[in-house]
Amino acid sequence: MKLWGGRFTKDTNELVERFNASITFDRRFWKEDIEGSIAHVTMLAKQGIITGDDRIAIMDALIQIRTDIENGTLTISDDSEDIHSFMEETLISRIGDVGKKLHTGRSRNDQVALDMKLYVRNEITELDSLLKHLLLTIHTIMKNNTETFMPGFTHLQKAQPVTLAHHLGAYFEMFKRDRMRLSDTYKRMNLCPLGSGALAGTTYPLDREYSAKLLSFDGATANSMDSVSDRDYLVELLSNMSLIMMHLSRFSEEIILWNSNEYQFVDIDDAYSTGSSIMPQKKNPDIAELVRGKTGRVYGALMSMLTTLKGLPLAYNKDMQEDKELTFDAIDTAKGCISLFDGMLATIRFNRQRMEDSARRGFTNATDAADYLVNHGVPFRDAHGIIGKLVLYCVDKNIALDDMSIEEFKAVSPVFEDDIYEAISMKTCVEKRNTKGAPGRDAIKQIIDENEKYINSDC
């Protein structure tokens, strides 16, 4: 049964019907469609547009349909054009003509706009929850590694010593910003389009603010044409998820590097690794690689959405049906990646001694050695040249600065004394950096305390 068939005198071409249908993917809206319909019929009865008896009959039937789908008694059929048609057809088949009153004052245009908002609103909440748990995992690792020294990098070259807590703290800030962006999107989208009709509202005396309240929106949308054609919140969500995936991908790349034989900074748990079908020694970081690879998939959804919307005149156009599949896939991808990455990170073992040795033998304390000379009256430019010569000497000898004897130091500059060893130890190099945001013990403890309050808050 076509809900719009009265205008037509012949059946739709079978290929057109399949091409036009969306039931295969918008069936995941079934809960939201029932939720929106219950709110709509409640408002219709409140306004006297339908009777109280009709409201009860429709609501009872909708609740029973929901129960039947949940327990498997009712299967959503692919024969319907979309989930909205399926729900209305099922309702009418159960309670007769009374069910036909449900669509009073409503169009599929505002109906699908509502369902998508309800669905996305729930998914944002779930994404936020997954990110908060990931932040808790990072926070736990930070607390346990404030004195795990490792090289910090620029240009992928060892630069200065930091701690694992400090390094992972950078990702804490990234994912914290991701949560803020999701929250902003939620607030901006949380206006109800129900009652906007096809594009120009309706002559029925609807109470749109009441409908919005029933559905926990902050209010009703202000323009009916914008209401049915607005997909800005989907672009924002896809952009937010692209940033989340970018952050996960950067982190994954570091895990992949740290897992290599050249670094050996981490051991990935067997549950999050795979082997090779031909090389028995291999233990591959497949989860990190897949997260890195799937990032492009979410980027593609964002570009597809922008391209779909860029040439659409007001108000609703069928092109907008393309908003669903790519958004669903991007959401599923992002949620899966956050969850799996979280599990992998929580079970990783960090090779602390290897990380510290890498920092020490990578001359990450060279700047501190130069500062030592400056503090003993040597101009910085001269100190820079002296330490450069020491680094060349150590490279030739295959030793670290810490491994040099005091005689070797003095052979390059008589300014060096025995206290040079304390000055360039990894512990000293890190812990004397205590400005806010730096890796020093006091500075990182302050950040960890702030993170603890953030995680334990309701945000």
C-alpha positions in Angstrom: 0.0 0.0 0.0 1.4 3.3 -1.1 0.8 6.2 1.4 0.9 8.6 -1.5 -0.8 6.5 -4.3 -3.9 8.6 -4.8 -2.4 10.9 -7.4 -1.1 8.0 -9.6 -2.8 5.8 -12.2 -0.2 3.2 -12.7 2.3 1.2 -10.7 5.8 2.4 -10.1 8.5 0.7 -12.2 10.1 -2.1 -10.2 13.6 -0.7 -10.6 12.4 2.7 -9.6 10.7 1.3 -6.6 13.9 -0.5 -5.4 16.0 2.6 -6.2 13.7 4.9 -4.3 13.2 2.7 -1.3 15.2 3.3 1.9 13.8 0.5 4.2 17.0 -1.5 4.0 18.9 1.1 5.9 16.4 3.4 7.6 14.9 0.4 9.4 17.3 1.2 12.3 15.0 4.2 13.0 12.2 2.0 14.2 12.5 2.9 17.8 12.8 6.6 17.1 9.8 6.5 14.7 7.6 5.0 17.4 8.9 7.5 19.9 8.1 10.4 17.6 4.7 9.0 16.7 3.7 8.6 20.4 4.7 12.2 21.1 2.8 13.4 18.0 -0.4 11.6 18.8 -0.3 12.8 22.4 0.0 16.3 21.2 -2.9 15.8 18.7 -5.2 14.7 21.5 -4.1 17.5 23.8 -5.0 20.0 21.0 -8.4 18.3 20.4 -7.4 17.3 16.8 -8.1 13.7 17.6 -10.1 12.2 20.4 -8.7 10.8 23.6 -10.0 7.3 22.7 -8.2 7.5 19.3 -5.0 8.5 21.1 -5.2 5.6 23.5 -5.9 3.1 20.6 -3.0 4.4 18.5 -0.6 4.6 21.5 -1.5 1.1 22.7 -0.9 -0.3 19.2 2.4 1.5 18.8 3.6 0.2 22.1 2.6 -3.3 21.2 4.4 -2.9 17.8 7.5 -1.9 19.7 7.2 -4.9 22.0 6.7 -7.3 19.0 9.7 -6.0 17.2 11.8 -6.3 20.3 10.8 -9.9 21.0 11.0 -10.9 17.4 7.3 -11.5 16.9 7.2 -8.8 14.2 9.8 -8.6 11.5 10.4 -5.3 9.6 9.6 -6.2 6.0 11.7 -4.9 3.1 8.5 -4.7 1.0 7.7 -1.3 2.5 9.2 1.9 1.0 10.7 3.1 4.2 10.4 2.6 8.0 7.7 5.3 8.3 5.5 3.5 5.7 6.1 0.1 7.5 5.1 1.5 10.8 1.9 3.2 9.5 0.9 0.2 7.4 1.4 -2.1 10.4 -0.6 0.2 12.6 -3.5 0.4 10.2 -3.5 -3.3 9.7 -3.9 -3.8 13.5 -6.5 -1.0 14.4 -8.1 -0.1 11.1 -9.0 3.4 10.1 -8.1 4.9 13.5 -4.5 4.3 12.6 -4.9 6.5 9.6 -5.3 9.5 11.9 -1.7 9.3 13.2 -0.3 11.2 10.2 -2.6 14.2 10.8 -0.6 17.4 10.7 2.6 15.6 9.8 4.7 14.9 6.7 7.3 12.3 6.0 9.7 15.2 5.6 9.4 16.4 9.2 9.0 12.8 10.3 12.3 11.7 8.9 14.0 14.9 10.1 12.8 14.1 13.6 13.8 10.4 13.5 17.3 11.3 12.3 17.7 13.9 15.1 16.5 11.5 17.7 18.9 8.8 16.4 21.9 11.1 16.1 21.2 12.5 19.6 21.4 9.0 21.1 24.6 8.2 19.1 26.3 11.4 20.3 25.6 10.3 23.8 27.1 6.9 23.1 30.1 8.3 21.4 30.7 10.6 24.3 30.5 7.7 26.7 33.1 5.7 24.7 35.4 8.7 24.6 35.1 9.3 28.4 36.1 5.7 29.0 39.1 6.1 26.7 40.1 9.2 28.7 39.9 7.1 31.9 42.2 4.5 30.3 44.7 7.2 29.3 44.4 8.9 32.7 45.2 5.6 34.5 48.3 5.1 32.4 49.4 8.7 33.1 49.1 8.2 36.8 51.3 5.2 36.7 54.0 6.6 34.5 55.0 10.1 35.8 58.6 8.9 36.0 58.7 6.7 32.8 61.2 8.6 30.8 61.1 8.5 27.0 62.3 10.6 24.1 60.0 13.4 22.8 60.2 13.8 19.1 60.2 16.6 16.5 60.4 15.6 12.8 60.4 12.0 14.0 63.8 12.7 15.5 64.6 12.4 19.2 64.5 15.9 20.6 64.1 16.2 24.4 63.2 13.9 27.2 59.6 13.7 28.4 57.6 11.1 30.3 55.0 8.7 29.1 52.5 10.5 31.3 53.3 13.8 29.5 53.2 12.2 26.0 49.8 10.5 26.6 48.6 13.7 28.2 48.6 15.2 24.8 46.1 12.7 23.6 44.0 13.3 26.7 43.7 16.9 25.6 42.7 15.8 22.0 40.0 13.5 23.1 38.8 16.0 25.7 38.3 18.5 22.9 36.5 15.9 20.9 34.0 15.5 23.7 33.5 19.3 23.8 32.8 19.4 20.1 30.2 16.6 20.4 28.5 18.5 23.3 28.4 21.6 21.2 26.8 19.8 18.3 24.2 18.2 20.6 23.2 21.6 22.0 22.9 23.2 18.6 20.9 20.4 17.0 18.5 19.9 20.0 15.5 21.6 18.5 12.5 19.7 17.3 11.4 19.8 13.6 8.1 17.9 14.2 5.1 19.9 13.1 7.0 21.6 10.2 5.0 19.5 7.7 6.4 19.1 4.2 7.9 22.6 4.3 5.2 25.1 5.2 3.8 24.0 8.5 0.1 23.0 8.7 -3.3 24.6 9.3 -3.9 22.3 12.3 -3.5 24.0 15.7 -0.4 22.0 16.6 1.5 22.8 19.8 5.0 22.3 18.6 6.6 23.3 21.8 4.7 20.6 23.6 5.8 18.0 21.2 9.4 19.2 21.7 9.1 18.9 25.4 7.7 15.4 25.2 10.8 14.4 23.2 13.3 16.2 25.5 14.2 18.9 23.0 15.1 22.4 24.1 12.3 23.8 21.9 10.8 23.8 18.4 12.7 24.8 15.3 12.0 28.4 14.1 11.6 27.9 10.3 9.7 25.1 8.8 11.6 25.1 5.5 14.9 24.9 7.3 13.5 22.3 9.7 13.0 19.7 6.9 16.2 20.5 4.9 18.7 21.1 7.7 21.5 18.6 7.8 24.1 20.9 9.3 24.2 18.8 12.5 25.2 15.7 10.4 28.0 17.6 8.8 29.1 18.7 12.2 28.9 15.2 13.6 30.8 13.8 10.6 33.4 16.5 11.1 33.6 15.7 14.8 34.0 12.0 14.1 36.7 12.8 11.5 38.7 14.6 14.1 38.2 11.7 16.6 39.4 9.3 13.9 42.3 11.6 13.1 43.4 11.6 16.8 43.0 7.8 17.0 45.0 7.4 13.8 47.8 9.5 15.1 47.9 7.6 18.3 47.7 4.3 16.3 50.7 5.4 14.2 52.7 5.9 17.4 51.7 2.5 18.7 52.7 0.9 15.4 56.1 2.6 15.6 56.6 1.8 19.3 55.7 -1.8 18.6 58.4 -2.2 15.9 61.6 -4.0 16.5 63.5 -0.7 16.1 61.6 0.9 19.0 60.4 -2.0 21.2 58.7 0.6 23.5 55.5 -1.5 23.8 54.2 -5.1 23.9 50.7 -5.3 22.5 48.5 -7.9 24.3 48.0 -11.1 22.3 44.2 -10.5 22.3 44.8 -7.4 20.2 47.5 -8.7 17.9 47.6 -11.2 15.0 50.4 -13.3 13.4 51.6 -14.1 9.9 50.5 -17.1 7.9 54.1 -17.6 6.8 56.4 -15.9 9.3 56.1 -17.5 12.7 58.0 -14.7 14.5 55.5 -12.0 13.6 53.2 -10.2 16.0 51.3 -7.6 14.1 49.6 -4.4 15.5 46.5 -5.0 13.3 44.0 -3.2 15.5 46.1 0.0 15.3 46.6 -0.4 11.6 42.9 -0.9 11.0 42.0 2.1 13.0 44.5 4.1 11.0 43.0 2.7 7.8 39.4 3.2 8.7 40.0 6.9 9.3 39.7 7.6 5.5 36.3 5.9 5.5 34.9 8.5 8.0 36.6 11.4 6.1 34.9 10.1 2.9 31.5 10.2 4.6 32.1 13.9 5.5 33.1 14.8 2.0 30.1 12.9 0.5 27.7 14.7 2.8 29.1 18.1 1.9 28.9 17.2 -1.8 25.3 16.0 -1.5 24.1 19.2 0.2 26.1 21.8 -1.7 23.6 22.3 -4.6 20.3 21.7 -3.0 17.6 24.4 -3.2 15.1 24.7 -0.4 13.3 22.8 0.9 13.4 19.0 1.0 14.9 17.0 -1.9 15.2 13.3 -2.3 19.0 13.6 -2.4 18.8 13.9 1.3 18.0 10.3 1.6 21.8 9.8 0.9 22.5 11.3 4.4 21.7 8.0 6.2 23.9 5.2 4.9 27.1 7.1 5.1 26.3 8.6 8.5 25.3 5.2 9.9 28.5 3.7 8.6 30.7 6.5 9.9 29.1 6.3 13.4 29.5 2.5 13.5 33.1 2.8 12.3 34.0 5.5 14.9 32.3 3.7 17.8 34.0 0.4 16.9 37.4 2.1 16.6 37.2 3.9 19.9 36.1 0.8 21.7 38.8 -1.5 20.2 41.6 1.1 20.6 40.6 1.6 24.2 40.8 -2.1 24.9 44.2 -2.4 23.1 45.6 0.6 25.0 44.4 -0.7 28.4 46.2 -4.0 27.9 49.5 -2.7 26.4 52.7 -3.2 28.4 55.2 -0.3 28.3 58.9 -1.2 28.2 60.1 1.5 30.6 63.8 0.7 30.6 63.8 0.5 26.8 62.1 3.9 26.6 64.5 5.6 29.0 67.6 4.1 27.2 66.3 5.3 23.9 66.0 8.9 25.3 69.4 8.7 26.9 71.2 7.3 23.8 69.3 9.6 21.5 71.1 12.7 23.0 67.7 14.1 24.2 69.7 15.7 27.1 71.9 17.7 24.7 70.0 21.0 25.2 70.3 20.5 29.0 74.1 20.0 28.6 74.2 23.3 26.7 72.1 25.0 29.4 74.7 23.7 31.9 77.4 25.6 30.1 75.3 28.7 29.9 74.7 28.6 33.6 78.5 28.5 34.0 79.1 31.6 32.0 79.4 30.3 28.5 77.5 32.2 25.8 74.7 30.0 24.4 76.0 30.1 20.8 79.4 28.8 22.1 77.7 26.2 24.3 75.7 25.0 21.3 78.9 24.4 19.4 80.6 22.6 22.2 77.7 20.2 22.8 77.6 19.6 19.0 81.2 18.5 19.1 80.4 16.2 22.1 77.6 14.6 20.2 79.8 13.9 17.2 82.4 12.4 19.6 79.7 10.1 21.2 78.3 9.1 17.8 81.8 8.0 16.8 82.3 6.1 20.0 78.7 4.7 20.0 78.1 6.0 23.6 75.7 8.4 25.3 76.6 11.8 26.8 76.1 10.2 30.2 78.7 7.5 29.4 81.6 10.0 28.9 84.2 10.4 31.6 84.8 13.8 33.2 88.2 13.8 31.4 86.5 13.5 28.0 84.1 16.3 28.9 87.0 18.6 30.0 89.0 17.8 26.9 86.3 19.7 25.0 85.6 22.4 27.6 87.3 22.9 31.0 84.1 24.4 32.3 82.6 20.9 32.9 82.7 19.6 36.5 81.4 16.4 38.1 78.0 18.0 38.5 77.4 17.6 34.8 76.2 14.1 35.3 73.4 15.2 37.6 72.5 18.1 35.3 72.0 15.8 32.2 70.3 12.8 33.9 66.9 12.0 32.5 65.3 12.6 35.9 66.8 16.1 36.2 66.2 17.0 32.6 62.5 16.3 33.0 61.8 17.3 36.5 63.2 20.8 36.3 60.6 21.6 33.6 57.7 22.6 35.8 55.9 25.3 34.0 52.2 24.4 33.5 51.9 21.9 30.7 55.5 20.7 30.9 56.6 17.1 31.8 58.1 17.9 35.3 56.8 15.9 38.2 55.0 18.8 39.9 53.6 20.1 36.6 52.3 16.7 35.5 50.8 16.0 38.9 48.8 19.2 38.7 47.4 18.2 35.3 46.6 14.7 36.5 44.7 16.2 39.4 42.8 18.4 37.1 42.1 15.4 34.8 40.8 13.4 37.8 38.3 16.1 38.6 37.2 16.3 35.0 36.7 12.5 34.7 34.7 12.4 38.0 32.5 15.4 37.0 29.2 15.0 35.2 30.6 16.5 32.0 
